Amino acid sequence: VNKAITDAVKIYAGQQAYDIRKALKSTKASLNSKMNAIHSIRNNPPHYYTDDILDYLESYVPAQDSVVQRAAWEAIGWFDMSYRAPDIAEAALKVSQDEKYPVTVRKEALKTYNRTK
């Protein structure tokens, strides 16, 4: 029974990771699907999403919805106990100081920096 539960969790986690990567990297994904992916990260912050989320956040394209960017910074701020917190803090500080990002995104990145430093 324990092995079956462990295998099921691994399958679910793998599918969830794929869904989140797909939603964040897709230019055709709806705002709703991106927000759902981000909220699932916030509610269950596994370390292995860190690179995908940071890649998305650091490859800012002005046409992207700043609402999604802000929500993603807020979600990754929940990774404060992650062994990747220093990496998150470094990226958040860099974004918070970069004027190519909207003010709302920079403010949320600064909050994330303060949570994860």
C-alpha positions as CSV (number, residue, x, y, z in Angstrom):
1,V,0.0,0.0,0.0
2,N,2.8,2.5,0.9
3,K,4.5,1.8,-2.4
4,A,1.3,2.4,-4.3
5,I,0.7,5.7,-2.5
6,T,4.3,6.8,-3.1
7,D,4.1,5.9,-6.8
8,A,0.8,7.7,-7.2
9,V,2.2,10.9,-5.6
10,K,5.2,10.7,-7.9
11,I,3.0,10.4,-11.0
12,Y,0.7,13.3,-9.8
13,A,3.7,15.5,-9.0
14,G,5.3,14.8,-12.4
15,Q,2.0,15.6,-14.1
16,Q,1.5,18.8,-12.0
17,A,5.1,19.9,-12.8
18,Y,4.4,19.4,-16.5
19,D,1.1,21.3,-16.4
20,I,2.8,24.2,-14.6
21,R,5.7,24.4,-17.0
22,K,3.3,24.2,-19.9
23,A,1.0,27.0,-18.6
24,L,3.9,29.4,-17.7
25,K,5.8,28.9,-21.0
26,S,2.8,29.0,-23.3
27,T,2.1,32.2,-25.1
28,K,-1.4,30.8,-25.9
29,A,-2.4,29.8,-22.3
30,S,-5.2,31.8,-20.9
31,L,-4.8,34.1,-17.9
32,N,-7.0,31.8,-15.9
33,S,-4.8,28.7,-16.6
34,K,-1.6,30.6,-15.7
35,M,-3.2,31.9,-12.5
36,N,-4.4,28.4,-11.6
37,A,-0.9,27.1,-12.1
38,I,0.6,29.8,-10.0
39,H,-1.9,29.3,-7.2
40,S,-1.1,25.6,-7.1
41,I,2.6,26.5,-6.6
42,R,1.7,28.9,-3.8
43,N,-0.4,26.2,-2.0
44,N,2.2,23.5,-2.4
45,P,5.7,25.0,-2.8
46,P,8.0,22.2,-4.0
47,H,11.6,23.1,-4.6
48,Y,11.8,21.5,-8.1
49,Y,9.6,24.3,-9.5
50,T,12.1,27.0,-8.6
51,D,14.1,27.0,-11.9
52,D,10.9,27.0,-14.0
53,I,9.4,29.9,-12.1
54,L,12.6,31.9,-12.1
55,D,13.1,31.4,-15.8
56,Y,9.6,32.6,-16.4
57,L,10.0,35.7,-14.1
58,E,13.5,36.6,-15.4
59,S,12.5,36.4,-19.1
60,Y,10.0,39.2,-18.8
61,V,8.3,40.2,-22.0
62,P,6.4,43.6,-21.8
63,A,3.4,42.1,-23.5
64,Q,3.0,39.5,-20.8
65,D,0.3,40.2,-18.2
66,S,1.9,41.9,-15.2
67,V,-0.9,40.4,-13.1
68,V,0.6,37.0,-13.8
69,Q,4.1,38.2,-13.1
70,R,3.0,39.8,-9.8
71,A,1.2,36.6,-8.7
72,A,4.2,34.5,-9.6
73,W,6.5,36.6,-7.4
74,E,3.9,36.3,-4.6
75,A,3.7,32.6,-5.0
76,I,7.5,32.0,-5.0
77,G,7.7,34.2,-1.9
78,W,6.2,31.2,-0.1
79,F,9.5,29.3,-0.8
80,D,11.1,31.0,2.2
81,M,12.1,27.7,3.8
82,S,13.4,26.2,0.6
83,Y,17.0,25.5,0.2
84,R,16.7,27.6,-3.0
85,A,15.6,30.7,-1.0
86,P,18.9,32.4,-1.6
87,D,18.6,32.0,-5.3
88,I,15.0,33.3,-5.2
89,A,16.1,36.3,-3.1
90,E,18.9,37.2,-5.5
91,A,16.6,37.1,-8.5
92,A,13.9,39.0,-6.7
93,L,16.3,41.8,-5.7
94,K,17.5,42.1,-9.2
95,V,14.0,42.4,-10.6
96,S,12.9,44.8,-7.9
97,Q,15.6,47.2,-9.1
98,D,15.1,46.8,-12.8
99,E,12.8,49.6,-14.3
100,K,11.8,47.5,-17.3
101,Y,9.3,45.8,-15.0
102,P,6.0,47.4,-14.0
103,V,5.9,49.0,-10.5
104,T,3.5,46.3,-9.3
105,V,5.9,43.5,-10.3
106,R,8.9,45.3,-8.8
107,K,7.0,45.9,-5.5
108,E,6.0,42.2,-5.3
109,A,9.6,41.1,-6.2
110,L,10.9,43.3,-3.3
111,K,8.4,41.6,-0.9
112,T,9.6,38.2,-2.1
113,Y,13.2,39.3,-1.6
114,N,12.4,40.4,2.0
115,R,10.6,37.0,2.7
116,T,13.4,34.8,1.3
117,K,16.6,36.7,2.1
